[in-house]
Amino acid sequence: MSAFVAALEELFADPNLARDVVHVADGGAPRLIRAVMRRADAITDFGDARLWSETTRIDLRVAEVPAPRPGDRIEIDGEAFLIQGEPVRDRERLVWTVDLRPA
C-alpha cells in the first residue's frame, strides 16, 4: 500500500472529516459509502459583477465509487442531492470531487 493510499484511508476513516452517505447510481441500488464534505462558497466573476453562490462538493473514493455520473443521487443526513457536471479525479486517481445540487 502506497503512502498516498494509507493517508487517504486515514482521512476517510476520521469521523471529524468524513461521514457516511448513501450513493445511488442511476438505476442502481443504494450503497453506504464514506465522503469528505467540502461545502465551500463559490464566487464567480461575470463582467464587472461578482456572484456568490453556495456550493456543495464532496470527495468520494474511487475504490468505493469507480464511475460517478451526473444524475447519480447522494443522500447526506436524509437530504437528497444529485451529482451535477462531470466528476473530477485527483492527480493520484484515488479521489473523485463531485458538485452536488439539491434533488
Phi and psi in degrees as GROMACS dihedral restraints (atoms count N, CA, C in turn):
[ dihedral_restraints ]
;  ai    aj    ak    al  type     phi  dphi    fc
    3     4     5     6     1   -75.1    20    10
    4     5     6     7     1   165.0    20    10
    6     7     8     9     1   -62.8    20    10
    7     8     9    10     1   -36.2    20    10
    9    10    11    12     1   -63.7    20    10
   10    11    12    13     1   -45.1    20    10
   12    13    14    15     1   -64.7    20    10
   13    14    15    16     1   -42.4    20    10
   15    16    17    18     1   -63.6    20    10
   16    17    18    19     1   -43.8    20    10
   18    19    20    21     1   -64.6    20    10
   19    20    21    22     1   -40.5    20    10
   21    22    23    24     1   -62.7    20    10
   22    23    24    25     1   -42.6    20    10
   24    25    26    27     1   -60.9    20    10
   25    26    27    28     1   -40.3    20    10
   27    28    29    30     1   -64.7    20    10
   28    29    30    31     1   -42.9    20    10
   30    31    32    33     1   -62.7    20    10
   31    32    33    34     1   -46.7    20    10
   33    34    35    36     1   -72.7    20    10
   34    35    36    37     1   -19.1    20    10
   36    37    38    39     1   -85.9    20    10
   37    38    39    40     1   -19.4    20    10
   39    40    41    42     1   -68.4    20    10
   40    41    42    43     1   121.0    20    10
   42    43    44    45     1   -68.9    20    10
   43    44    45    46     1   -16.4    20    10
   45    46    47    48     1   -83.6    20    10
   46    47    48    49     1   -21.8    20    10
   48    49    50    51     1  -106.6    20    10
   49    50    51    52     1   -35.3    20    10
   51    52    53    54     1  -121.7    20    10
   52    53    54    55     1   161.8    20    10
   54    55    56    57     1  -145.7    20    10
   55    56    57    58     1   164.4    20    10
   57    58    59    60     1   -77.9    20    10
   58    59    60    61     1   134.1    20    10
   60    61    62    63     1  -134.7    20    10
   61    62    63    64     1   166.0    20    10
   63    64    65    66     1  -108.7    20    10
   64    65    66    67     1   128.4    20    10
   66    67    68    69     1  -109.7    20    10
   67    68    69    70     1   129.5    20    10
   69    70    71    72     1  -124.7    20    10
   70    71    72    73     1   105.9    20    10
   72    73    74    75     1   -66.6    20    10
   73    74    75    76     1   151.8    20    10
   75    76    77    78     1   -54.9    20    10
   76    77    78    79     1   112.3    20    10
   78    79    80    81     1    82.9    20    10
   79    80    81    82     1     5.6    20    10
   81    82    83    84     1  -106.1    20    10
   82    83    84    85     1  -176.4    20    10
   84    85    86    87     1   -91.7    20    10
   85    86    87    88     1   149.6    20    10
   87    88    89    90     1   -64.2    20    10
   88    89    90    91     1   141.0    20    10
   90    91    92    93     1  -134.9    20    10
   91    92    93    94     1   136.7    20    10
   93    94    95    96     1   -82.5    20    10
   94    95    96    97     1   126.0    20    10
   96    97    98    99     1  -135.6    20    10
   97    98    99   100     1   174.5    20    10
   99   100   101   102     1  -105.3    20    10
  100   101   102   103     1   144.5    20    10
  102   103   104   105     1  -142.3    20    10
  103   104   105   106     1   146.1    20    10
  105   106   107   108     1   -99.9    20    10
  106   107   108   109     1   126.1    20    10
  108   109   110   111     1   -82.2    20    10
  109   110   111   112     1   140.9    20    10
  111   112   113   114     1  -136.6    20    10
  112   113   114   115     1    74.2    20    10
  114   115   116   117     1   -86.9    20    10
  115   116   117   118     1    69.9    20    10
  117   118   119   120     1   -91.4    20    10
  118   119   120   121     1   153.3    20    10
  120   121   122   123     1   -88.8    20    10
  121   122   123   124     1   148.7    20    10
  123   124   125   126     1  -114.0    20    10
  124   125   126   127     1   136.6    20    10
  126   127   128   129     1  -116.2    20    10
  127   128   129   130     1   122.4    20    10
  129   130   131   132     1  -116.6    20    10
  130   131   132   133     1   130.7    20    10
  132   133   134   135     1   -83.1    20    10
  133   134   135   136     1   133.1    20    10
  135   136   137   138     1  -137.2    20    10
  136   137   138   139     1    95.8    20    10
  138   139   140   141     1    64.6    20    10
  139   140   141   142     1  -127.0    20    10
  141   142   143   144     1   -88.4    20    10
  142   143   144   145     1    -5.4    20    10
  144   145   146   147     1   -95.0    20    10
  145   146   147   148     1   154.2    20    10
  147   148   149   150     1  -120.9    20    10
  148   149   150   151     1   123.8    20    10
  150   151   152   153     1  -104.4    20    10
  151   152   153   154     1   132.0    20    10
  153   154   155   156     1  -104.0    20    10
  154   155   156   157     1   137.0    20    10
  156   157   158   159     1  -146.8    20    10
  157   158   159   160     1   145.3    20    10
  159   160   161   162     1   -74.2    20    10
  160   161   162   163     1   140.6    20    10
  162   163   164   165     1  -128.0    20    10
  163   164   165   166     1   153.9    20    10
  165   166   167   168     1  -125.7    20    10
  166   167   168   169     1   114.0    20    10
  168   169   170   171     1  -124.0    20    10
  169   170   171   172     1   145.7    20    10
  171   172   173   174     1  -137.0    20    10
  172   173   174   175     1   155.8    20    10
  174   175   176   177     1  -104.4    20    10
  175   176   177   178     1   135.9    20    10
  177   178   179   180     1  -124.6    20    10
  178   179   180   181     1   143.5    20    10
  180   181   182   183     1   -75.2    20    10
  181   182   183   184     1   134.1    20    10
  183   184   185   186     1   -60.1    20    10
  184   185   186   187     1   -33.3    20    10
  186   187   188   189     1   -62.6    20    10
  187   188   189   190     1   -31.2    20    10
  189   190   191   192     1   -91.7    20    10
  190   191   192   193     1   -36.2    20    10
  192   193   194   195     1  -129.0    20    10
  193   194   195   196     1    87.7    20    10
  195   196   197   198     1   -67.1    20    10
  196   197   198   199     1   -27.1    20    10
  198   199   200   201     1  -146.9    20    10
  199   200   201   202     1    71.6    20    10
  201   202   203   204     1   -67.3    20    10
  202   203   204   205     1   144.6    20    10
  204   205   206   207     1  -130.1    20    10
  205   206   207   208     1   151.7    20    10
  207   208   209   210     1   -55.2    20    10
  208   209   210   211     1   135.5    20    10
  210   211   212   213     1    99.1    20    10
  211   212   213   214     1   -18.7    20    10
  213   214   215   216     1   -61.6    20    10
  214   215   216   217     1   148.7    20    10
  216   217   218   219     1  -102.5    20    10
  217   218   219   220     1   137.6    20    10
  219   220   221   222     1  -124.3    20    10
  220   221   222   223     1   128.2    20    10
  222   223   224   225     1  -111.7    20    10
  223   224   225   226     1   122.5    20    10
  225   226   227   228     1  -120.4    20    10
  226   227   228   229     1   114.6    20    10
  228   229   230   231     1    50.5    20    10
  229   230   231   232     1    42.2    20    10
  231   232   233   234     1    81.6    20    10
  232   233   234   235     1    -3.2    20    10
  234   235   236   237     1   -98.2    20    10
  235   236   237   238     1   132.0    20    10
  237   238   239   240     1   -97.6    20    10
  238   239   240   241     1   137.5    20    10
  240   241   242   243     1  -132.5    20    10
  241   242   243   244     1   157.6    20    10
  243   244   245   246     1  -117.1    20    10
  244   245   246   247     1   142.6    20    10
  246   247   248   249     1   -70.7    20    10
  247   248   249   250     1   130.9    20    10
  249   250   251   252     1  -120.8    20    10
  250   251   252   253     1   146.8    20    10
  252   253   254   255     1    71.8    20    10
  253   254   255   256     1   179.7    20    10
  255   256   257   258     1   -86.7    20    10
  256   257   258   259     1   129.4    20    10
  258   259   260   261     1   -61.6    20    10
  259   260   261   262     1   150.5    20    10
  261   262   263   264     1  -121.1    20    10
  262   263   264   265     1   131.1    20    10
  264   265   266   267     1   -92.6    20    10
  265   266   267   268     1   151.3    20    10
  267   268   269   270     1   -74.9    20    10
  268   269   270   271     1   173.5    20    10
  270   271   272   273     1   -62.0    20    10
  271   272   273   274     1   -34.1    20    10
  273   274   275   276     1   -82.4    20    10
  274   275   276   277     1    -5.5    20    10
  276   277   278   279     1    64.7    20    10
  277   278   279   280     1    34.7    20    10
  279   280   281   282     1  -110.9    20    10
  280   281   282   283     1   -21.6    20    10
  282   283   284   285     1  -133.1    20    10
  283   284   285   286     1   136.5    20    10
  285   286   287   288     1   -97.9    20    10
  286   287   288   289     1   138.3    20    10
  288   289   290   291     1  -109.1    20    10
  289   290   291   292     1   125.2    20    10
  291   292   293   294     1  -123.8    20    10
  292   293   294   295     1   143.9    20    10
  294   295   296   297     1   -92.5    20    10
  295   296   297   298     1   138.6    20    10
  297   298   299   300     1  -119.7    20    10
  298   299   300   301     1   153.2    20    10
  300   301   302   303     1  -133.3    20    10
  301   302   303   304     1   151.4    20    10
  303   304   305   306     1   -57.9    20    10
  304   305   306   307     1   141.9    20    10
